[in-house]
Each structure stands twice: as structure tokens, then as C-alpha cells.
Amino acid sequence: MQVDLFDFDLPESLIALRPVTPRDSARLLHVSGSAAFDDKSVADLPDLLNSGDALVVNVTKVIPARLSGIRHRAGGEGAQIEFTLTERLGPVDWRCFLKPAKRVKDGDVIDFNGVLADVSARKDGEAQLSFRVVADAMETTLSELGSMPLPPYIASKRAPDSRDNDDYQTLFATQDGAVAAPTAGLHFTPELVQRLKDKGVSLHEVTLHVGPGTFVPVKVDDTEAHQMHGEWGQVTPQTAAQLNQVHEDGGRIICVGTTSLRLLESATDEAGIVHPFEDVTDIFITPGYRFRAADMLLTNFHLPKSTLFMLISAFSGLDTMQAAYAHAIGAGYRFYSYGDACLLERQEI
């Protein structure tokens, strides 16, 4: 499909730079059909679900993956370089993005406020970074030197601060490894979770360590030419069995976020049976995909021409989502990571 089909105009004023407080007071657009749009709030979620339904949440935790250091090179002057860690390769070794990349080469030493790291495997805008610390000190080093890797549409407008340490983590975050938050989960509060449980809605945990590919723009004209970045995920045998039982009992599976949905679809076979999964997934979902596990999707509002807007267009229909986004823009919904949410019904194909 042509990527331009997934474009839309968004006023910059609708890009949220901070979340609302409390989290579940964010607005919620319920999309139940091609022209059926209901303006709700996230706090209304228990009223929109049924006893026996199941929410699937991603328990990945964002690490303080953005660092700034001084490049040192024999015979050369220092230069300020920004790094975003993208993948852990070993106890003290990471793949990373560099900025500005052209000022870094193999063999350079980076000084992060007294902690040194060596650059190798430099290619394009990426490199390997090996910290000169003992393995047990890596987490402490990151917590002292790093900051939250806010998305470009926020980071270009303000610097990360101490508020983001809490704002950019979900209530469910327990497993270190993400460099971007599974943002649909940001809307949940302990009170909302309890109300959902009281309604008879069960919560089930999966892990997908969100990578930087979620922010990589689609640079091709046709979706078939786009290559997704792989991300590590896990669905435990217990969770798989529980979700299969939900469907057997007539309940619905509601994925909290596109990360949970992509992982669950990767773990589910053509017959709709969820299997245990522990691997890297690079599933790319576009219109025409037949969903195997997810019945509903709770998700934030996404960027134009992004793989995430393509995914929700596959889930609820491109025409429906274009109309829903036009409604949201007209109604002043807040967009992207710190913005509002929508609850989508699956369109049968």
C-alpha cells in the first residue's frame, strides 16, 4: 500500500508535552464503527468492558537510555555527543544511536562525567558503546548519568526532567529493557485497575522491550518496502493458557497498546491459539492483516504515516481511523505519548 494513504494534518498545538493528572482523567475516544465515535474518559473504561474480558498489559520498564558525553581523541579536541542506548549486547556493552554521528569514529573514548566508554563498530548513525565499569555497576551508572529517552516530538520542545522519571513509566513497569514507553499503559492508576477487577475484568502481563524503531519514520513509498526493527518479547506459558481460556469462556482480549498487540499476534497461530513465546518479533501489521487474538485495542493517537497508524488502520479500517482522527482533531484531543487514548473495536474482514 502507498504510505501516503496514512497521512493526515495535525496542528502542533495538539501534541501533548505533559500527561494529564490524574492519569485516568485523559480523554478516551471509543471507536465502535465507521461513524460511531463516543467521547469518554479513560476512567470510563470499566463501563465499556464486560465481566470475563481480559486486558493484556506490557510490563516493560523504560531505562534512562539517553546520555550526553564528551568525545576524547588523540590529537583532537573534545566534542559534545548525545547517545541513545538501543540494545544491550552484554553486561557493559550497548548498541546506540549517536548525534552528531559524523563526529564519532571507532576508537574514540567518551567521557560521561568521569565514567569512560569506548566506541566501536561505528556504522551510519549507530555504534557499539562499551563502558569501563564492572558489570554490577551498569544499572547504577545509567541511573546516575542517563535521562528518560523522550520521543523526538517532545524532546525537541523541552528537555527531560525529574517529572519524566515517573510520567514516562507505566504502573505495570517491572522489567528493565525498553527505550520507549508502551504509552497506552501510562493512563492506568491503582484505582482504575481495582475498578476493572471489581467489574470482573482480568489483567494479564506480557513483556515487549520497546525499541527505537517505534520512532523511525517510514521512508519508503510503499509499505512492502519497509523493514521493521526487531524487539524482544515474552508471553509466558501461564499467560498463554489464561488468554486461551478467556476466549473459550466467551470473553474478549483487549490489548493495552500496540506493543502488547504486536507481541500477542506474534505468539498466536492461524487457529487463534496463543502459544508461549520468547523471541524477537518484527511483525509489521498493515491493512489486510487478519487478527488472530486481539478483539479490542486501547491505544494512544499516533503519528501520520507511522507503522502504528498503519496497524490501527488494519485493526479498525483505514476509512474509520481517518474519520476518527478527524473527529479527535476537531474535538481537541491531545496526541502522541503523553496524550489521550482511543478504544478500538476490531473490524472483521
C-alpha positions in Angstrom: 0.0 0.0 0.0 1.1 3.6 -0.6 2.4 5.2 2.6 0.7 8.5 1.7 -2.7 6.8 2.3 -1.8 7.0 6.0 -1.1 10.8 6.1 -3.1 13.4 8.0 -2.5 17.0 9.2 -2.1 17.6 12.9 -2.0 21.0 14.5 1.2 21.2 16.5 -0.8 22.6 19.4 -2.3 19.2 19.9 1.0 17.4 20.7 1.0 16.8 24.4 4.2 17.7 26.2 3.0 16.6 29.7 0.4 14.0 30.7 -2.8 15.0 32.5 -3.2 14.4 36.2 -4.6 12.0 37.4 -3.6 9.7 34.6 -7.0 8.2 34.1 -8.6 11.6 33.5 -7.2 11.5 30.0 -9.9 11.6 27.3 -10.9 8.4 25.6 -12.4 8.2 22.1 -14.4 4.9 21.8 -14.5 3.9 18.1 -17.1 1.2 17.7 -17.8 1.6 14.0 -17.2 3.6 10.8 -19.1 6.6 12.1 -19.7 5.6 15.8 -17.5 7.8 17.9 -18.1 8.3 21.6 -16.2 10.9 23.7 -15.4 9.4 27.0 -12.5 9.4 29.6 -10.1 6.6 30.5 -11.8 6.4 33.8 -14.9 5.2 31.9 -13.1 2.1 30.8 -14.8 -0.3 33.3 -18.2 0.7 31.9 -17.0 -0.2 28.3 -15.8 -3.7 29.2 -17.6 -6.8 30.3 -17.1 -9.3 33.1 -14.9 -12.0 31.7 -12.9 -9.7 29.4 -9.1 -9.6 29.7 -6.7 -6.8 29.5 -3.2 -7.6 28.3 -0.6 -5.1 29.6 3.1 -4.7 28.7 5.3 -4.7 31.9 8.5 -3.5 30.2 10.3 -0.7 32.0 12.0 2.3 30.3 15.7 2.6 31.2 17.4 6.0 31.4 18.9 5.5 27.9 19.8 9.0 26.9 23.3 10.2 27.8 25.5 13.1 26.9 29.3 12.8 26.9 32.5 14.4 25.7 34.4 12.7 22.9 38.1 12.4 23.5 40.5 11.6 20.7 44.3 11.6 20.5 45.3 14.8 18.7 41.7 16.1 18.6 39.6 18.4 20.7 36.6 17.3 22.7 33.1 17.3 21.2 29.7 17.0 22.9 27.9 13.9 21.7 24.5 12.6 22.6 23.8 8.9 22.8 20.6 6.9 23.0 21.1 3.3 24.1 19.0 0.9 21.9 20.1 -2.6 22.7 22.1 -4.3 25.4 24.8 -6.5 23.9 26.5 -7.6 27.1 27.0 -6.6 30.8 28.5 -3.3 29.9 28.1 -3.2 26.1 25.3 -1.5 24.1 24.2 -0.6 20.7 23.4 3.1 20.5 22.3 6.0 18.2 24.8 8.9 18.0 24.2 12.6 17.5 26.1 14.1 15.7 27.3 10.8 14.3 29.8 12.3 11.9 31.9 13.5 14.9 32.5 10.0 16.2 34.6 7.1 14.9 35.9 3.7 16.1 38.5 4.0 18.9 37.1 7.2 20.3 36.7 7.5 24.1 33.6 9.1 25.6 33.7 10.8 29.0 30.4 10.6 30.8 31.2 12.9 33.8 34.1 10.7 34.7 32.8 7.4 33.5 34.6 6.4 30.3 33.3 4.3 27.4 34.9 3.1 24.2 33.3 3.4 20.7 33.5 0.5 18.2 31.5 -0.9 15.3 30.6 2.6 14.1 28.2 2.5 11.1 26.0 5.2 9.8 24.3 6.8 12.9 24.9 3.8 15.2 27.8 2.3 17.1 28.7 0.0 20.0 29.5 1.6 23.3 31.5 -0.3 26.0 31.5 1.2 29.4 34.6 0.9 31.6 32.7 -0.2 34.7 32.2 -3.5 36.4 29.1 -5.4 35.3 27.3 -4.9 38.6 27.7 -1.2 38.4 26.0 -0.8 35.0 22.4 -0.1 36.3 23.7 2.4 38.9 25.8 4.1 36.2 22.8 4.6 34.0 20.6 5.9 36.8 23.3 8.5 37.6 24.2 9.5 34.1 21.1 8.9 32.0 17.8 10.5 31.4 14.5 9.4 30.0 14.6 8.9 26.2 11.6 11.1 25.5 10.2 10.9 21.9 11.6 13.4 19.4 8.3 15.3 19.2 8.7 16.1 23.0 12.4 16.2 23.3 12.7 18.8 20.5 10.5 21.1 22.5 11.8 20.6 26.1 14.5 18.7 28.0 13.7 15.7 30.1 13.4 16.4 33.8 12.7 14.6 37.1 8.9 14.6 36.4 9.5 12.3 33.4 11.1 9.7 35.6 7.6 8.9 36.8 5.5 10.2 34.0 7.2 8.1 31.3 6.8 4.8 33.2 3.6 2.8 33.3 2.0 1.5 36.5 2.9 -2.0 35.3 6.6 -1.4 34.6 8.8 -4.1 36.2 11.1 -5.5 33.6 14.0 -3.2 32.5 14.8 -3.0 28.8 12.7 -0.5 26.9 13.9 2.7 25.3 10.4 4.0 24.8 7.3 3.6 26.9 4.3 1.4 26.0 2.2 4.6 26.2 -1.3 3.2 26.4 -0.3 1.9 29.8 0.5 5.4 31.0 -3.2 6.0 31.6 -3.7 3.5 34.4 -3.9 4.2 38.1 -4.3 1.8 41.0 -7.8 3.0 41.5 -8.7 2.2 37.8 -7.1 -1.2 38.0 -9.2 -2.0 41.1 -12.4 -0.9 39.4 -11.6 -3.1 36.4 -11.0 -6.1 38.7 -14.3 -5.3 40.6 -16.0 -5.4 37.2 -14.7 -8.9 36.6 -12.0 -7.8 34.0 -8.7 -9.8 34.4 -5.2 -8.4 33.8 -2.5 -10.4 32.1 1.2 -9.5 31.8 3.4 -9.8 28.8 6.8 -8.2 28.1 7.9 -6.4 24.9 11.0 -4.3 25.2 10.1 -1.3 23.0 13.0 -0.3 20.8 13.8 2.9 19.0 12.2 1.6 15.8 8.9 2.8 17.1 10.1 6.3 16.2 11.8 5.5 12.9 9.9 7.2 10.1 8.7 5.2 7.2 11.0 6.4 4.4 9.7 4.3 1.5 6.7 5.0 -0.8 5.2 1.5 -0.5 4.6 -0.3 2.8 6.0 -3.6 1.4 9.5 -2.0 1.2 9.6 -1.0 4.9 11.7 -3.1 7.3 10.6 -3.2 11.0 13.2 -3.3 13.8 13.1 -6.4 15.9 12.1 -6.2 19.5 12.4 -8.9 22.2 9.2 -10.2 23.8 7.9 -12.9 26.1 4.5 -14.5 26.6 4.7 -17.0 29.4 3.0 -20.4 29.3 0.8 -19.3 32.1 -0.4 -16.1 30.3 -0.9 -18.0 27.1 -3.1 -20.6 28.8 -5.1 -17.9 30.6 -5.8 -16.0 27.5 -6.9 -19.1 25.6 -9.3 -19.8 28.4 -10.7 -16.3 28.2 -11.7 -16.9 24.6 -13.0 -20.4 25.4 -15.2 -18.8 28.0 -16.6 -16.2 25.6 -14.5 -13.2 26.9 -12.7 -10.6 24.8 -9.0 -9.9 24.8 -8.2 -6.2 24.9 -4.6 -5.3 24.2 -3.3 -2.3 26.1 -1.1 -0.7 23.4 0.2 -1.7 20.1 3.2 -3.3 21.7 1.0 -5.8 23.5 -1.0 -6.4 20.4 2.1 -7.0 18.2 3.5 -9.4 20.6 0.3 -11.3 21.1 -0.3 -11.6 17.4 3.3 -13.0 17.1 2.5 -15.6 19.6 -0.8 -16.7 18.2 -1.3 -19.3 15.4 -3.8 -19.2 12.5 -6.4 -21.1 14.6 -6.3 -18.3 17.2 -4.4 -20.3 19.9 -2.0 -18.3 21.9 1.4 -20.1 22.5 4.2 -19.4 24.8 6.7 -17.0 23.1 10.2 -15.8 23.9 11.9 -14.4 20.9 12.4 -11.3 18.8 9.4 -10.1 16.7 9.5 -7.8 13.8 5.8 -8.2 12.8 4.6 -5.4 10.6 0.8 -5.1 10.5 -0.9 -3.2 7.7 -4.5 -3.3 6.3 -5.4 -6.7 5.0 -3.9 -8.5 8.1 -6.3 -11.0 9.7 -6.0 -10.6 13.5 -5.8 -13.8 15.5 -6.0 -12.9 19.1 -6.9 -9.3 19.8 -10.6 -8.3 20.0 -10.1 -4.7 21.1 -7.2 -2.3 21.4 -6.6 0.6 23.8 -4.0 2.9 22.3 -2.9 6.5 22.1 -3.1 8.7 19.0 -0.2 8.1 16.6 1.9 10.0 14.1 0.9 10.3 10.4 2.4 7.8 8.0 3.7 5.8 11.0 3.7 2.0 11.3 1.5 2.4 14.3 -1.2 4.3 12.4 -1.0 1.6 9.8 -1.6 -1.0 12.5 -4.7 0.7 13.9 -5.9 1.1 10.3 -5.6 -2.6 9.8 -7.4 -3.2 13.1 -10.4 -0.9 12.6 -10.3 0.1 9.0 -8.4 2.9 7.2 -11.5 4.9 6.4 -12.8 4.5 10.0 -9.5 5.7 11.5 -9.1 8.6 9.2 -12.6 9.7 10.3 -11.9 9.0 13.9 -8.7 11.1 13.8 -10.5 13.9 12.1 -13.1 13.8 14.9 -10.3 13.8 17.5 -8.5 16.7 16.0 -11.7 18.7 15.7 -12.6 17.9 19.3 -9.1 19.0 20.6 -7.8 15.6 21.7 -4.2 15.6 22.8 -1.9 13.4 20.7 1.1 11.1 21.0 2.9 9.6 24.0 1.6 12.0 26.7 -1.7 12.5 25.0 -5.2 11.0 25.1 -6.3 7.5 24.1 -8.8 5.6 22.0 -10.6 2.3 22.4 -10.9 0.5 19.1 -13.2 -2.3 18.1 -11.8 -4.8 15.6 -13.2 -4.7 12.1 -14.0 -8.1 10.7 -12.6 -8.7 7.2 
